[in-house]
Amino acid sequence: MELTILFIVVSFLVNLIQNVIPYKKLEYKLNRANIFTGSILAIFLAFITPFCSCSTIPVVASMLQNKMRFGLVMVFLFASPVLDPTILTIMTVLFGWEVSVVYAGITSVLSIFVSISLEKFGFEKAVKSFVFKNTSLNEKKFSIKASWFETKKLMKTAYPYLIMGALIGSIIHGAVPTHWIANTFGGNEWWLIPIAAIVGIPLYIRLSTMIQIANIMIIKGMALGPVMAIMISSSGASLPELTLLHSIFEKKLVIAFIFSVLFMATMSGTLFYFI
């Protein structure tokens, strides 16, 4: 019940804030910014547009059609699914503000680093020529009624995943022996982190589902490094998203995207391990 109230309140506040954000001006500045300023703007845009991995693709396609810099578009693509203000708030409640701050910082820096690296290696040439319906972000008028309507829409789509995560977490909590999780995944072995990252890719678990499962796994004794790795890989890349990406990216860029998400998940888990 606490998470439900938190989910509704934060979602409503985010929708209110989105009403006063000048998206057109933001896109204009993003298109003309240098790589450092542009990356910060792309992270900010990703944060205020909390999409799942599949929902990000149409916006990415629109950005590419509008001739936005490839590296900055990729920053948005990597960061948007993993930087969700609602989920970060829930993460703060469950894990503490220190974990949330470190998580946001690590995912932001790695999103920028990986995206600039892909641009430097010339992967921009692997973007296909395509015709896509323009789905750029539109500015809205400030409206409490409209914000509440958007919040209810989000509840219909995202809240079932929150419930699903609570259900799976409660089953794990009651049925899976604590000592088994602690002995299998609670050790300091480095290889647990990349395995968790690889396992996460085909799962397509939204952060709103995974975060509560992760909470129970940590309570049961699972180390924080593998938990963060599987959270990032499962939300950052999925089989449906990869199918959509293949419509605008050539195969070598799709493969590079998969390895980039694995790298981000593994590095994040490793950094959490050391921190």
FIKOL-832182 format. One record per atom (N, C-alpha, C): residue in three letters; y, x, z. Coordinates in steps of 0.001 Angstrom, whole numbers, plus 524288, in hexadecimal, padded with zeros to 5 digits. Atoms other than C-alpha are relative to their C-alpha. Layout:
BEGIN
ALAYXZ/...
END
This chain:
BEGIN
MET7FB4A8033380000/MET800008000080000/MET804F28035B80000/GLU7FB7A7FC787FFDE/GLU8094080B3580302/GLU8011D802327FA91/LEU7FF4E7FDCE8053B/LEU806EC811477F598/LEU801D37FBD97FC26/THR7FE578044680368/THR808A1804087EF03/THR805E07FF1180080/ILE7FA62800C57FF11/ILE815FA801FA7F538/ILE80311804937FDCA/LEU7FD6D7FB4B801F4/LEU819BC80FFC7F20A/LEU8002B8000A7FA0E/PHE8006780021805B3/PHE8153180E707E3F2/PHE804097FC3D7FDB2/ILE7FC53803F6801F3/ILE81D578020C7E1FB/ILE805A5801C8800B2/VAL7FA9C7FE777FECE/VAL829A8807477E885/VAL801C78047E7FC87/VAL7FE7C7FB6B80310/VAL829CA814767E1A6/VAL800457FEA87FA2F/SER7FFF0801978057F/SER8266380E737D467/SER804EC7FCEF7FEBB/PHE7FB4280321800C9/PHE83193804CB7D5DB/PHE804D6803807FFE7/LEU7FB867FC6B7FFD3/LEU83B2980F977D988/LEU80044803657FB20/VAL800237FCD5804CB/VAL836BE817FD7CE01/VAL801F17FCD57FB5C/ASN7FE318035D80441/ASN838DE80C897C4C0/ASN805DB7FF0780051/LEU7FA59800917FF59/LEU8467980A6A7CA69/LEU802DF804DB7FE16/ILE7FD8C7FB1680198/ILE849BB818C47C860/ILE7FFD0800A57FA1A/GLN8008A7FF77805AD/GLN844A0818667BA67/GLN804107FCC67FD11/ASN7FC148035380286/ASN84E8680DB07B762/ASN80539802BF7FF25/VAL7FAE57FD6C80059/VAL859FA816F37B959/VAL7FFA6805617FD7C/ILE8009E7FADE8027A/ILE85478822D87B247/ILE801757FFA67FA39/PRO7FE688001780585/PRO85B34825A47A52D/PRO7FC10802F37FC93/TYR8043D7FD6F802DD/TYR84ED58288F79D40/TYR801DE802687FADE/LYS7FE217FE0680509/LYS855F482A1B79050/LYS802FA8051D800B7/LYS7FD107FB3C7FEE0/LYS85F3B8341F7962A/LYS7FC4E8045F801B3/LEU803CE7FC2B7FE2D/LEU853B883AEE79CAC/LEU7FCF7802537FB6A/GLU802BD7FE23804A6/GLU84C3C83BBB78FCD/GLU803938035A7FC9F/TYR7FC2D7FD018030F/TYR8589A8409078901/TYR80099805848023D/LYS7FF767FAE47FD74/LYS85A5884B7E792FC/LYS7FAFD8032D7FF8C/LEU805127FD608006C/LEU84BD384E9A7928E/LEU7FF518027F7FA9F/ASN8008B7FE2780561/ASN84C9E85057783D8/ASN80360804BC7FEE4/ARG7FC457FBCF80104/ARG857BC85A28784F6/ARG8001A8042C80444/ALA7FFFF7FC5D7FB98/ALA854848616579178/ALA7FCF0804F67FEBA/ASN803337FB4A80074/ASN84F7386F4C7929E/ASN7FAD37FF11802CA/ILE80555800D97FE1D/ILE841648712F796D7/ILE7FFD37FF2D805E5/PHE8001D800957FA4C/PHE84474872847A561/PHE802297FAAC801A7/THR7FD9C8050A7FEA9/THR84DBC866EF7A690/THR7FCBD7FB7B7FDE5/GLY803318041480268/GLY8456485EFA79D2F/GLY7FAFC7FEFB80303/SER804D6800A07FCF8/SER83927861737A546/SER800F97FCF1804FF/ILE7FE97802E57FB3D/ILE83FE885CA37B1AA/ILE800F07FA3F7FEBC/LEU7FF0280565801A4/LEU8448E850797AA68/LEU7FAE97FD337FEA5/ALA8050E8025280178/ALA836CC84E2D7A501/ALA7FCD27FEA0804D9/ILE802B08011A7FB10/ILE8311C84F177B2C2/ILE802647FB398029C/PHE7FD498047B7FDAE/PHE83B628458D7B7A6/PHE7FE9A7FAFF7FD1E/LEU8016D8048F80322/LEU8387583C367AC6F/LEU7FA5F7FE5480119/ALA8057F801277FEBD/ALA829D783D437AF63/ALA7FF8E7FD6780555/PHE8003C802137FAA9/PHE82C6283A557BDBE/PHE801DE7FA598003F/ILE7FDC5805437FFB0/ILE8349682E227BB5F/ILE7FD4A7FC327FC48/THR8031B8036D8036B/THR82B12828CD7B121/THR7FA42800B48015B/PRO805537FF0F7FE11/PRO81E4E828337B8CA/PRO7FBE87FD3C7FCB2/PHE803FB8023280363/PHE81451825E07AE07/PHE7FAB6802578013E/CYS805257FD8A80015/CYS805B8827C57ADDA/CYS7FFAF803397FB0A/SER800527FC498045B/SER800DE831C57A3FB/SER8003F7FD467FAB3/CYS8000E802C180510/CYS7FE81827C279913/CYS805507FDB57FEA9/SER7FAEC80272800EF/SER80BA88210679ABB/SER80421803F27FE55/THR7FC467FBF08015F/THR8129D82E06798D1/THR80015801107FA22/ILE8008B7FE5F80573/ILE80DBB82FEA78ACD/ILE803FD7FD7B7FC5B/PRO7FC228024380385/PRO8167D825F0783DA/PRO805788025D8009F/VAL7FAEB7FDA27FF10/VAL822A482BD178A42/VAL8001D8058A7FDC5/VAL8006F7FAB38022D/VAL81E088398978688/VAL800797FFD27FA0D/ALA7FFCC80094805B1/ALA81C04835097787F/ALA805907FEE67FE27/SER7FA9C8014580156/SER829B682F527782F/SER8037F804CF8007E/MET7FCF27FB327FF45/MET82F8683BFB77D88/MET7FF2E803CB7FB7B/LEU801377FC688044B/LEU82893843F977320/LEU8025E7FE177FAE4/GLN7FDA28022C804B8/GLN82D3183AC376869/GLN805E7800C57FFFA/ASN7FA627FF297FF91/ASN83B1183C5976D72/ASN80178805C88000A/LYS7FF1F7FA57800A4/LYS8399C84B2476B85/LYS80199802B680510/MET7FF0B7FD3F7FB18/MET83A4084EAA779DF/MET7FCEA8050B8002B/ARG802967FAF67FFA8/ARG8368285C7877D47/ARG7FA777FF5E80214/PHE80589800A17FECC/PHE827BF85DA577DEF/PHE7FEC280162805A7/GLY8012C7FE427FAAE/GLY8274E8652778AC5/GLY801C57FC2080419/LEU7FDF5803C27FC3D/LEU82FA485B14791D7/LEU7FCE87FAE67FFE4/VAL80359804A48006F/VAL8277584FCA78CA0/VAL7FAE8800E6802F0/MET804E27FEC87FD55/MET81B588569E791D3/MET800B080017805EC/VAL7FEDF800367FA5F/VAL821BD8583D79F31/VAL7FF927FA60801EA/PHE8004A8058F7FE9B/PHE823628497479F97/PHE7FA5E7FE137FFDC/LEU8056B801C08009F/LEU815628475F79AC7/LEU7FC9A801B98049B/PHE8032D7FDFF7FBAC/PHE80F6F84FF07A56B/PHE801B67FDC380543/ALA7FDF7801627FAD3/ALA8185E84BB07B094/ALA7FFD77FA2B80130/SER7FF648059C7FF0D/SER8198583CFA7AEB7/SER7FB6E7FD7B802F0/PRO8044A802A37FD32/PRO80BBC838E07B305/PRO7FF37801DD8059A/VAL801307FDC97FADE/VAL80B8A841BC7BEF5/VAL8049D7FFC6803C6/LEU7FB6A800727FC9B/LEU8196F83FCB7C425/LEU801B87FA498003B/ASP7FEF08058D7FF55/ASP819C6831A97C867/ASP802997FF4180553/PRO7FD488006E7FAF2/PRO823F482E897D2F5/PRO7FD317FC85803ED/THR802DC803777FC6B/THR81BC98236A7D886/THR7FB5E802D48026B/ILE8049A7FD3C7FE20/ILE80F9582BBE7D981/ILE801868049880381/LEU7FE337FBB47FCB0/LEU8173D837437DF09/LEU8017C7FE048056C/THR7FEB9802517FAEC/THR81C2C82E407E9C4/THR7FB0B7FEDE8031F/ILE80503801137FD63/ILE80E55829CA7ECDA/ILE7FD6A805288019F/MET802277FADE7FEB7/MET809F78380B7EC6D/MET802938022C804F0/THR7FD337FE297FB62/THR8147183B317F681/THR7FDFA7FD5B804EB/VAL80204802F07FB86/VAL80F618307C7FF83/VAL7FA88801DC8017B/LEU805787FE9B7FEF8/LEU80121834B47FE20/LEU7FF54805C980165/PHE800F37FA637FF71/PHE802448438F7FD39/PHE80469802F4802B5/GLY7FB877FD4B7FDC2/GLY80FC1846D2802A6/GLY803D1801BF7FBCA/TRP7FBEF7FEB2803DB/TRP81C9C84A5A7FC03/TRP7FF56805827FDD9/GLU800B17FAA4801EC/GLU81903858C57FB0C/GLU7FC6D800227FB3A/VAL803A58002E80466/VAL80D78855C37F215/VAL802A47FDA67FB34/SER7FD5E8028E8045D/SER815CC84CAD7E9AE/SER803F88039A7FD65/VAL7FC0C7FC6B80220/VAL820B6856AA7E824/VAL7FD72804687FCF3/VAL802C77FBBA802AF/VAL81746861967E4AA/VAL7FD7F7FDFA7FAFC/TYR8026E8025C8049D/TYR80FF7858927DB47/TYR803FF7FF337FBA6/ALA7FBF080100803E8/ALA81C7F8546C7D454/ALA802118051E7FDB6/GLY7FE087FAFF801D3/GLY8214D862707D394/GLY7FC31802C87FC63/ILE803FB7FD508031F/ILE8148B8680E7CE67/ILE7FF447FD5C7FAB8/THR800DD802C4804F5/THR8127185D707C425/THR804BA800767FC67/SER7FB477FF6980333/SER8209D85E8B7BF87/SER800318055E7FD73/VAL7FFBA7FA9F80206/VAL8204B86D5D7BE1D/VAL7FBB9800FD7FBF7/LEU8044C7FF23803A8/LEU812FA86D677B781/LEU800C87FCED7FAF8/SER7FEE080319804AE/SER81715862877AE1E/SER803CD802EE7FC73/ILE7FC1F7FD0480307/ILE822C386AB97A9DF/ILE7FD8A804EB7FDB9/PHE802607FB17801BD/PHE81B048776F7A914/PHE7FC327FF217FB78/VAL803E7801168040E/VAL80FDC871B47A10E/VAL8029F7FE297FAFD/SER7FD5D8022880497/SER818FF86A53797E2/SER802EA804337FCF8/ILE7FD337FBC3802A1/ILE8218F87624794FE/ILE7FC28803C57FD74/SER804047FC8980232/SER8154187E54792D4/SER7FDD67FDBE7FAE9/LEU801F280280804C1/LEU8100A8747F788DE/LEU803FB800707FB98/GLU7FBE97FF7E803FA/GLU81D19874D7781CD/GLU8004B8059F7FDF9/LYS7FFB37FA7A8018E/LYS81D63883C3781C2/LYS7FB6E8018D7FC83/PHE804A07FEC98032A/PHE80FA38842C77C0C/PHE7FFD77FCE87FADB/GLY7FF88802968050C/GLY8140387B7E770C5/GLY7FCEF7FAFF7FF57/PHE80314804CA8006E/PHE80C8386F1D773EF/PHE803307FB687FDE0/GLU7FCC08041A80246/GLU818038671E76F0E/GLU7FE317FEA57FA76/LYS801DF800D78055D/LYS81227868CC76176/LYS7FB297FC7D7FFCC/ALA804BC8033C7FFD2/ALA8062A8612B765EF/ALA801387FA4280104/VAL7FE868057D7FF95/VAL80DE18547876734/VAL7FF7B7FD857FA9E/LYS800E68029180505/LYS809A684B1175C78/LYS804E97FD317FE24/SER7FC058037B80229/SER812D8843DF7535B/SER7FE117FA68800D1/PHE801C18054B7FEC9/PHE81231835E47580B/PHE804A77FC4D7FFFD/VAL7FC088041D7FF9F/VAL819A782935757CA/VAL7FE967FCB7804C1/PHE8011D802AD7FB13/PHE81AC9823007651E/PHE8047B7FC608014A/LYS7FBFA803AC7FE5F/LYS821FC81711769DB/LYS8033F8026C80454/ASN7FC817FD947FC36/ASN82DE581BA57716C/ASN7FF6C7FD6780550/THR800BF802127FAB2/THR82B1081A0C77FEA/THR8031580339803F2/SER7FCD87FCF27FC64/SER835E38223E785C4/SER801D07FC9080480/LEU7FE8A802E07FB4F/LEU83A8F81E687932D/LEU805467FD557FF45/ASN7FB2E802FE800A2/ASN844F2813D679314/ASN802B37FF4080538/GLU7FCFC800E17FB48/GLU84FD98123779CD2/GLU7FFD27FA3A8017C/LYS8004D805597FE13/LYS84FA5806127A556/LYS804F17FEB58030E/LYS7FBC6801BB7FCA8/LYS859C37FE0E7AC72/LYS7FE087FF948058E/PHE80179800487FA7F/PHE859DD7FE937BB3B/PHE7FEDA7FA548017A/SER80194805557FEA2/SER8527E7F2A27BFE9/SER7FBAB800338040F/ILE803F78004D7FBE9/ILE84B327F0307CC87/ILE7FB737FC9E7FE33/LYS804078038B801ED/LYS843DF7E5017C61E/LYS7FC73802C17FC17/ALA803107FD29803EC/ALA83FA47ED827BA98/ALA7FCBA8044A8028B/SER802E07FBE37FD43/SER83BAC7F87B7C3DF/SER7FB497FDBE802D9/TRP8045F802887FD4C/TRP833457EF127CBC2/TRP7FBD47FE597FC18/PHE803A88017C80420/PHE82D257EA1C7BF11/PHE7FCCC804BF7FE41/GLU802B47FB3780195/GLU829E27F8257BB05/GLU7FC42801D780446/THR803647FE887FB9F/THR824507FAB77C896/THR7FB047FCB78000B/LYS804968036D80033/LYS81B4A7EEE97C75F/LYS7FC70801807FB74/LYS8031C7FE3780478/LYS816F87F3B37B9F2/LYS7FCEA804E980172/LEU8029C7FB337FE4F/LEU813E5800FF7BFC5/LEU7FB9A7FEC8803D0/MET80404801827FC44/MET80C637FA867CACE/MET7FB257FDF97FD35/LYS8046780229802EA/LYS803ED7F3587C0E6/LYS7FCCF8043F7FD4E/THR802BE7FBE3802EC/THR800A97FFDD7B97E/THR7FE15804708037A/ALA801537FB577FCF1/ALA800B480AAF7C3BA/ALA7FD7A7FECE80542/TYR80202801247FAC7/TYR7FD91803E97D098/TYR7FA0B7FF828003E/PRO805BB800187FFD8/PRO7EF4B8010F7CCFB/PRO7FD978056380098/TYR802027FAAA7FF73/TYR7ED6F80FC57CBE8/TYR8009E801EF80597/LEU7FF357FE9F7FA82/LEU7F3118116A7D988/LEU7FBB17FD9E8035A/ILE80433802B57FD2E/ILE7E94A8075D7DEAC/ILE7FABB8029C7FED4/MET804DD7FD6F80185/MET7DE5980DDC7D6F6/MET7FF4E8052E802E5/GLY8003C7FB167FD25/GLY7E1BA81AE77DD26/GLY7FEAE7FF2F805B9/ALA8012A8013A7FA85/ALA7E190814CA7EAB1/ALA7FA4A7FE78800AD/LEU80577801BB7FFC3/LEU7D45880E827E7CE/LEU7FC438049F7FF8F/ILE803657FB66800B8/ILE7CE2381B097E2A6/ILE8006A8039B804B5/GLY7FF347FCAE7FB6C/GLY7D42C822A37EDD8/GLY7FD2A7FDFE804C4/SER802AC8023A7FB6F/SER7CEBC819357F7ED/SER7FA17800817FF8D/ILE805A27FF41800D6/ILE7C12181A0B7F1D3/ILE7FE738059E8013D/ILE8010B7FA757FEE2/ILE7C1C9828DD7F228/ILE80048800FA805DF/HIS7FF337FF347FA62/HIS7C6C68283B8001F/HIS7FB577FE0A8032A/GLY804448024A7FCFA/GLY7BB8B81F9D80489/GLY7FA99801BD7FE6B/ALA805447FEFE80202/ALA7B045823F47FBF2/ALA7FEBB805C87FF24/VAL8010F7FA7B80131/VAL7B1E7832787F8C1/VAL8007180333804FD/PRO7FFEB7FCE77FB2D/PRO7AE6283BB1803E8/PRO804638040F80005/THR7FBA77FC4F7FF7E/THR7B9F0843A3808BC/THR7FE288059A7FF68/HIS801DB7FA9880017/HIS7B1D884FF980A74/HIS7FE8E801B37FA7A/TRP801677FE9C80567/TRP7AD3784F497FC36/TRP804D18017C7FCDB/ILE7FB247FEC5802C9/ILE7BB0C84ED77F6BD/ILE8024E8051C80201/ALA7FDC17FB447FDAD/ALA7BFA3859548002B/ALA7FCFC804D97FE55/ASN8033A7FB7F8017A/ASN7B42A862497FCE2/ASN800488012E7FA26/THR8001C7FF53805A7/THR7B4BC85FFA7EE18/THR80551801567FDBE/PHE7FACB7FF6A80254/PHE7C35485F367EB4F/PHE8041880200803DB/GLY7FC1C7FE737FC21/GLY7C9D6863E27F7B6/GLY8006B805D1800CD/GLY7FFE67FA5B7FF58/GLY7C753872547F64F/GLY8048A8029B7FD3C/ASN7FBC87FCF78025F/ASN7D04187D1A7F175/ASN7FE72802627FACB/GLU801BC7FDCD804FB/GLU7C8A287FDE7E4F5/GLU803EA7FEB07FBB5/TRP7FBF9800BC80402/TRP7D257881C87D9C8/TRP7FE297FC927FB87/TRP801F9802BD80495/TRP7C96187BB27CFA2/TRP800007FA0E800AB/LEU7FFB9805A27FF36/LEU7CA7286E2A7D5DB/LEU804D17FDA17FD55/ILE7FB168020680227/ILE7D85F86CD27D0B7/ILE7FFA27FF0F7FA1C/PRO80087801288059D/PRO7D5CC86E947C204/PRO7FBE57FBDE7FECB/ILE803F28041D800CE/ILE7C990866177C325/ILE8026F7FA9F800F3/ALA7FD56804F77FEDD/ALA7D1CC85B407C962/ALA803B07FE957FB91/ALA7FC67801038045E/ALA7DBD885CB37BE67/ALA7FD117FE0C7FB39/ILE803238019680491/ILE7D14C85B857B3E8/ILE7FDC17FA86800C9/VAL80241805277FED2/VAL7CB0184FC87BA92/VAL8041B7FBB27FF56/GLY7FBE8803F580021/GLY7D817848C07BAF2/GLY801747FE197FA95/ILE7FE31801508054E/ILE7DAC1848D37AC30/ILE7FD9C7FAE87FDEE/PRO80230804CD80249/PRO7D0F683E3F7A7E5/PRO800527FB2F80381/LEU8002D8045E7FC5C/LEU7D309835987B3D3/LEU804077FBC27FED3/TYR7FB9480389800C9/TYR7E01682F487AFEB/TYR801047FCC8804EC/ILE7FE9F802947FB1B/ILE7E38D82C347BE00/ILE805E38007E800B8/ARG7FA617FFD77FF1A/ARG7F1BB828787BFF5/ARG801198023780566/LEU7FE807FDD07FAF6/LEU7F8F982F367CAFA/LEU7FFDB7FBDD80447/SER7FFF9804227FC14/SER7FA52822117D1D7/SER7FA8B7FED48020E/THR80569800907FE35/THR7EB79821807D28B/THR7FE30804EC802C5/MET8022B7FB087FE30/MET7E89382FDA7D4BD/MET80232801B58053E/ILE7FD797FDF27FB4E/ILE7F22D832417DFB7/ILE7FD597FE19804F9/GLN802A0801FD7FB4F/GLN7EAEE8297C7E954/GLN7FA778021E80076/ILE805227FD6F7FFE8/ILE7DDB582EFC7E55C/ILE8009F805848021E/ALA7FEF37FAA77FE3C/ALA7E38083C817E773/ALA800EF8002C805DD/ASN7FEE8800317FA60/ASN7E848838937F4ED/ASN7FAF87FFC480329/ILE80501800787FD3B/ILE7DA9D834877F927/ILE7FCDE8050A7FF7A/MET802F17FB20800C8/MET7D492840D47F32A/MET802088045380395/ILE7FDBB7FC0D7FC82/ILE7DE0D8493F7FAF1/ILE7FE7B7FEDE805A9/ILE801A38017E7FAB5/ILE7DB1E8419680766/ILE7FA528018B800F2/LYS805927FEB57FF9E/LYS7CCA8843F18049F/LYS7FEFA805E680010/GLY800B47FA5A7FFBC/GLY7CEFB85291803BB/GLY80091802E67FAEB/MET7FF4F7FD5980505/MET7D18F8555E7F54A/MET804EF8034A80027/ALA7FB837FC7F80008/ALA7DAC8860CD7F328/ALA804567FDCB7FC92/LEU7FB858022A802BD/LEU7E89385DB47EE4A/LEU8005F802017FA63/GLY7FFAB7FDBC8053E/GLY7E7A2866D37E274/GLY7FD047FCD87FBE7/PRO802E780330803C3/PRO7DCA485F8A7DB48/PRO8020C7FA6B7FF89/VAL7FDE1805508002C/VAL7E2BD852777DEFA/VAL804B57FFBE7FC59/MET7FB5C7FFEE80355/MET7EFAB856057D885/MET7FE8C801047FA4D/ALA801B17FECB80550/ALA7E8A385B827CCA7/ALA7FDF67FB227FD3D/ILE80241804AF8026D/ILE7E12184EFA7CA1E/ILE8041A7FBB17FF75/MET7FBCD803D180072/MET7ED2E846947CCAC/MET80348800F37FB20/ILE7FC9A7FEB080468/ILE7F54684DC07C27A/ILE7FD1C7FF877FAD6/SER802D880034804FD/SER7EAB084EE77B817/SER7FE967FA657FE89/SER8018E8056280139/SER7E663840AC7B941/SER8049F7FCA57FE5B/SER7FB5E8030B80174/SER7F44683B6F7B835/SER802F9802717FB73/GLY7FD137FD458041C/GLY7F9A2845C17AEE7/GLY7FD937FFA27FAA6/ALA802B18007680513/ALA7EF6C8441E7A431/ALA7FB6B7FC4B800A8/SER80457803B67FFE1/SER7E576839B57A0F4/SER7FE047FF467FA77/LEU8023C800D680534/LEU7DC9283613795B2/LEU803427FC297FCBF/PRO7FC9B803698031D/PRO7E51082A6479183/PRO80503802B97FE3D/GLU7FB327FD3C80162/GLU7F12B8330C791D7/GLU7FEFD803F07FBA5/LEU8013D7FC17803F7/LEU7EA9083DB5789D2/LEU7FF387FD7A7FAA4/THR800A1802E1804EE/THR7E6EC8339E77F8A/THR8054E7FEAF7FDAA/LEU7FABC8013C801D3/LEU7F52082F4B77EAB/LEU802DF804EA7FE38/LEU7FD6A7FB1C8016D/LEU7F9E783D5277E55/LEU7FE38801F97FAAC/HIS8021E7FE22804FE/HIS7F10B84035772C3/HIS802A67FD517FB5E/SER7FD40802A480441/SER7F8FF8366976AD7/SER80529802AA7FEAA/ILE7FB107FD4F8010F/ILE8052E83EED76C11/ILE7FF82805F580039/PHE800EE7FA5B7FFA8/PHE7FF7E84C7B76EED/PHE7FB36801837FCD5/GLU804B57FDE880273/GLU7F62B854BF76703/GLU7FC24801B780430/LYS804357FEFE7FC48/LYS7E9378584A76D3C/LYS80127804BA8037C/LYS7FF327FB427FCDA/LYS7ED68865E17719B/LYS8040A7FF1E80458/LEU7FC2B8012E7FBED/LEU7F9138604F77917/LEU7FDA37FC7480430/VAL802BD8034A7FC2F/VAL7F082855EA77F87/VAL7FCAB8037080397/ILE8033D7FC5D7FCE8/ILE7E732860C7783D5/ILE8037080337803A3/ALA7FC5B7FCFB7FCC9/ALA7F2BE868CF7889F/ALA802137FCB480483/PHE7FE2E803947FBEB/PHE7F78285CE979036/PHE7FBE67FF8A80455/ILE80436800777FC22/ILE7EA3A85B5F796EB/ILE7FFC2804E08036E/PHE800437FB207FD04/PHE7E9D1869B579ACF/PHE804E2800B780361/SER7FB317FF997FCF0/SER7F7F3868DA79F61/SER7FFA27FCBC804F8/VAL800B1803607FB66/VAL7F4CC85D747A884/VAL7FC208027C803CF/LEU803CF7FD4C7FCAD/LEU7E8D8864CB7AD85/LEU802898049C802CC/PHE7FD3D7FB907FDAF/PHE7F165870BB7AFCA/PHE8039E7FE2C80458/MET7FC6B802137FC0C/MET7FBA5868AA7B704/MET7FD0F7FE21804D9/ALA8030B802087FB9A/ALA7F14E862017BF64/ALA7FD9F8046F80334/THR802777FB907FD53/THR7EA4D86EBD7C286/THR8040080339802FB/MET7FBE47FCF17FD74/MET7F6E2876247C581/MET802317FD1B804B2/SER7FE00803137FBA2/SER7FBF086B0D7CDFC/SER7FC4B8001B8049D/GLY803DE7FFD27FBD2/GLY7EF5486A847D5AB/GLY7FFC18054E8029A/THR800237FAAA7FDEA/THR7EF5A879467D72E/THR804BC801238035C/LEU7FB307FF217FCFA/LEU7FD7A879917DBC9/LEU7FFC87FD0880531/PHE800A1802F07FB29/PHE7FA8D86EE97E5B3/PHE7FC29802BB803AE/TYR803E37FD187FCF2/TYR7EEEA876F77EA23/TYR802AA8048280303/PHE7FD707FB957FD8C/PHE7F78F882D07ECD5/PHE804547FE48803C4/ILE7FBC6801D77FCA0/ILE802D787AFF7F283/ILE7FDE07FDB980514/
END
